[in-house]
Amino acid sequence: MLFKSLWRRLLRVGNRVVIESVAEETRDGERVVVASVRLHKRRSRRGFCGRCGRLSPGHDAGAGRRRWRSLDQATTRCYIVADAPRVACKVHGVTVGEVPWARHDVGFTRDFDDQVAWLAVHSSKKAITELMRIAWRTVGAIVERVSDDARARADPLDGLTRIGIDEISYRKGHRYLTVVVDHDSGRLVWATPGRNKATVSKFFNQLGKSRTLKIRLVSADAAGWIGDVVASRCLNAKLTMDAFHVVKWATDALDVVRRQVWNDARRAGQTAVAKELKGARYALWRNPEDLSVRQAAKLADIARTNGPLYRAYLLKEQLRRVFALRGQAGINLLDRWLAWAQRCRIEAFVTLARTIRRHRTAIDQMLITGTGNAIVESTNTKLRVIHRRAYGFRTPKAMIALGMLALGGLCPDLPGR
């Protein structure tokens, strides 16, 4: 009895399972441990559907005994062997009955799957394949089903009130994922391939009308394919513009001015001036508090010798100051900035002012609420790391599943921990 109780604990099959025998066998030229088990007659769940767990009448004995790969015992592969009777489920028809140690229609135990999924989140591809002795394609399949199982138990879309939407490139050739992050929990809650209105609509279709009406705030960049869908579907939500993208617009406009001045100096034969301007790029881009001594000197030289370029730099810095202030003070400063940009006679910033006016409502909401897309950008950075780690997955679905495990709070604990 002690022997069988010990193996029941080692295999983690539960008290409803009877250990019939444990033997060493040779499979494919390797010595392995094979544990033959059966469900206790008085506690049998053979009458439960393996897909939904619904109590169902027995149908037949199935196709005979089946084998599941379990966690290794020390350095030896281990398998569980048991009968696989079928039941007649009212919903799923004739299907294999539920077993407590494995998910439905899977050749690995639940503990094996969970350990592989945990390793996929925390370690490299080579480490997983070496330690678990499985192919990388198998890792992708396990990650998908563990993620799907976790999402079936607890819907990540429940309770959403403030979300951020953005896209991330996952492959060359303009292959994108649209991702949705919960601002309150910081979790990745949804991702799918695509970057258009239909993709965003797919999210709100899955969310459902009642839960969509509970959304109070949506942060995004200036993409019309996000804003238009949010405006038509999230009737109770405020759309906020991310500060990072607005400041980036100003940085891009400043670089346009720098290139124009550089080209003018080069065409006029002012080689020394052109050379100085070409090397001033980072001095103009960086925040004043981060400038090196050399960059500060270069910026001071621009202030003395090139009025239009220095005005463009000041416009960029004042716009950055708007988002540092936030609140009503930020809104008031943005009003003054727009007036200055409109009459500055620098075409790139005149155009930028018109762009900001088009998105003024969303920008003001960001200044009032202080909610931008920083958390989504952070999630995208982590997804890129996961993408590099998941190199070799054949479909984006496996990468999304791994992202949901790592960033969506769905990663299982290590078995027995």
N, C-alpha and C positions, 0 to 999 in steps of 0.2 A: 504493500500500500504506500509506503514511503517513497518507493521508486516511482510509482505512477503520479503521486502528488507532486514530486519534484519536477517531473517532466511537464505536468500541467502548468506549473509556474514558469518553467523555462520557455515553453511555447506560447504562454499567455493566451490560452484558448478558453479560459473561463471554467466555472464549476459545472456548467451544463454538459461538459464534454468528458467522455470516458476515454482514457488512454488504453487501447487494446494491446499494443506492443510497440517497442522501439528497437530497431535493428539497423545494422550497418550493411549497405549494399554497394554494388559497383554500378555506376551509371556513366556511360560515355568514357570509360577508362578511369573514372575518379571514384574514390570511396566517399560515400555520403551517408548521412543519417536519415532514416525514414521512420516517421512516427505514424502508426495507423491509429485512427481515432474514430469515435462515433458519438452521436448526440445521445444523452441520457434519455431513456424511454419516457420517464415520468416528466422530464423537462424539455422534451423535444420541441424544436421549432420547425420541424419539417413541414408543418402545415402553414408556413408563412412564406409569402411571395418574396423571392430574392430581390426584386426590383423596388417594391414599395412597402414591404413588411406587412401587407394585408393578410389576415388569417384566411387561408384557402384550403379547400379539400385536396387530399393527395391525388395524384394522377397516375404515376408509375415510378419505377425504380430508376428511371433515367438511363444514361448510357454506361452505367457502371461506375467504378471507383475513379475519383479524380485526384490530381496531385497539385499542391500549392507550394511554391517556394517560400520558406520561412527565413527569418534571420539566421545567420550562421551561428552554430554552436562552437565557440572558440574559433578555430580556423577551418572548420568542416562545414560544407554546405548541408542544409537541413531542409527536409520536405515533410509536409503533412499530407497524408493520404486518407480519404474518407469516401463514403458513398455520397452520391449527389442525386437524391430523388427529386422528382418534379411535382409541382402542384398546378392546379387549375385556377389561376387568379381571375377574378371577374373583370379586372382592368387590363391586365397584360396577357391573358390567355395562359397557355401551358408554358411554364418556365421553371427553371431550377429553383428549388427552395433555398431559403436563407441559411447561411452558416455564420456563426458568430466571429470567426477569425478572418474573414475575407470579404471584400466588396463583391458585388455580383459580377459574374462573367469575367473574372480576373484570375490569372495564374499565380498571383503573389498574395501573401497574407497582408492584412491591414497594417500590421506593424512594419513589414518590409516596405510597403508603399510610403508610410509616414516617415520612416527614416530616410528614404531616398529623397523625398520632398524637402525635408529639413536640410539635408546635405546640399541639395541644389540651391537653396537660398544662401547657405553659409560657406560653401566651398567651391572649388573649381571642377570643371568637367572631368579632367584627368583623375582627380582624387576620387570622385564618385564612381567612375567606371572601374578603377582599380580596386577600391575598397569593397564595392557591392558586387563586382564581377558580372556586370550587365553592360549591354550596348548603350550608346548615347541616345539612340532613337527610343529605347525603352525608357530612359530617364524622362524624355519629353512626354511620352504617353502617361507615365505615372504622375508627373506634375499636373497634367491636364485633369486627370480624374480626381486627384486629391483636392485640387482647387474647385472643381465642379461640386464635389461632395461637400466641401466646406460652405460654398455659396448656397447649396440646397438646404443646409441646416440653419443658416442665418443669412438673410438677404442683405447684402451691403447697401442696397438702395433705400432701406428703411430709415426714416428719421432725418432725411436730408432737408436742410433749410438754407445753407449757404454753400455754393459749389463754385469750382473754378474749372473752366474748359480750355483746352489747348491741344495742339498737335505736336507730334514728334516724328522725325524721320527714322525709319528702322531699316531701310535698305536703299541702295542706289536705284535710280530710275524713278524718283519721286514717289516712293512707297511710304505712306504715312499711317500712323495710328492717331486716332482722336482719343484723348484721355480726359476723365472727369475725376476731380479730387474734392473731398469733403473738407471745407475750411475748418470746421469745428473739431474734427478728430484728426485731420491731417492724413487720412487714409485715401489710397487709390480705390475708387469704388466701381469704376467701369472703364473699359478700353475696347476698341474694335478697329480693324483696318478701315481706312478711308479718311477723307478730309473734305467734306462738302455738306450741304444742307441736309441731304438724305441721311448722312451718318449721324449728325446731331439729332435729327428727328427720330432716328432709331433708338437713341438713348431715352428720349422723352416718351416714346411709345412703350418702351420696357418699364419706365418709371410709372406710367399710368396717369390718368387725368387727375385723380384725387391727390396723389403724392406730388405731382407737378405744381398744383396750386398752393402747396405748402412751401415751395421754394421762395425765399425772400430776397436773395442776392445771388447774382451770377457774375463772376469776374472772368474777363477774357481780354484778348488783344483787339485790334481794330478790325478783325476779319468779319466781313459782311455775312459769310456763311454761318457764323455763330450768332452774331447780333440779330439777324433777321429772324432766325428760328426762335431765339430766346424771346424776342418781342412778341411773336405770334403765339407761343406756347405757354410761357411763364407770365401769366397775366398779373400776378401779384409780386413779381420780382423786379428789383432794380439791377440794371446792368452797370458794372463798374469797369473802367479802363485801367489796365496795368500801367503803373508809373514807369517801369523799366522801358517799355516800348516807346512811350512818349519822349523820354530823355534820349533814347536811341535815335528817334527821328531828328532831334536837335543835333546830336553828334554827327549824324549823316549829313545834315544840312551844313554844319561847320566844315566838314571835310570837302563838300562840294565847293565852298568858298575858297578853301585853302588850295584846291587843285586849280581853280580859276585864276587865282593870284599867281600861283606858280607858273602856269602856262603863259600868263601875260608877261611875267618877268623873263621867262625863257625866250619868248618871241622877240622881246625888246633887247635881247643880248645881255641881260643882267645875270650872268652865270652865277656869280657869288650869291646874289639875292635868292635865285632859284634854288641853289644848293642848300641855303639856310632854311628856306621854307619846306623843302623836302624832308629835312631832318627835324622839323618842328611838329610833326604829326602827334607824337605821344605827349609832348608838352601841352598841346591844345586839348587832347582827349582827357588827360588825367585830371582828377580832382585837385584843386589848389593845395589842399593839405597833404597830398601825396607826392608833390613835385620834388624831384631832386634839385640840388643847387644848380646844376647845369641846365636843367629844364626850366627852372625859375628865371635864370638869366636869359634864356632864349625867349621866354614869354615876354619878359620886360623889353627885349629888343624889338619884338613884334609890336608892342604897344607904342614904342617911339617912332617906328618906321612905317607901319602899315595899319592905318586907321580902320578900313573896312573889315580886315581880318580880325582885328582885335575886338571890334564891335560884335562881330559874329560870335567870338569866344565869350564875351560878356552876356550875350543873349542866351547862349547855351547854359552858362552858369546860373543865370537868374531863373531859367526854367527849372533847373535842378533844385534851386532854392524853394520854388513853389511846392515841390513834393516833400521837401524837408520840413516845411512849416505845417502843411496840411490844415484842415479845419477852415474856418472862415478867413483866417489870415492868409492861407494859401490861395483861396478863391479870389480874395482881393488883389493879391500880388499877381495872379494869373490875368486878371482884368488889365492891370497896368502893363504886364508883359505883352499881351495881345496888342494893346495900343502902340507900344514901342515897336514891336515887330512889323506892324502894318505900315509904319512910316519910316522904317529903317533904310529903305531903298536897297536892300540886299534881297535879290529875287528868291533865293533858296529859303530865307526866313519868312518872306511874305507868303510864299506857298505853304510853308509849315503852319503859319498862323491860320490860314484858311482851313487846313486839315484839322487843326485843333478845335476850331469853331464847330466843325461838323460833328465832332465827337465830344463836345463840351459837356453835355448832360452826364455821360458816363465818366468823364474825368472828374467832374464836380462830385459825383457819388463816391469816387475813390478818395477824394480829399476829405469828404465828410466822414465816411466809414473807416478809412484807413485800410481797407481791404483791397489788395491788388492780386496779382497772379504769382507772387513770389513763391508760395507754397507749391504751386503747380510747376513752376520752373525748376524748383528743387526736386520734385518728383521726377520730372523729365531727365534731369541729370542722373539720378539713381537708375532710371530705366535704361539709360545708355550704358551704364556699367553692367546692368543685368544682361543687356543685349550682347555685349562683348563676351560675357561669361557663357551666354546661351548659344554662342556661335555653333552652328551645326544643326539646330532645330530646323526642320523642313518647312514648318508653317509658322505664321505669326501667332497662331492660337497658343502654342506651347510657350512662347515668350510672354504673351499676355497672362497666361496662367501662372507663370513664374513671378511675374510682376505683382499679381494679386496676392500670391503667397507672401512675397517679401515686403510689399508696401501696403497691402490691404488688410493686414492683421489676420490673415487666414493660415499662416504657417503652423502646422501641427507641432506639438511638443515631441521630443524624442521619446520613443516607447519606454515606459516605465519611469519617466522623470516627472 
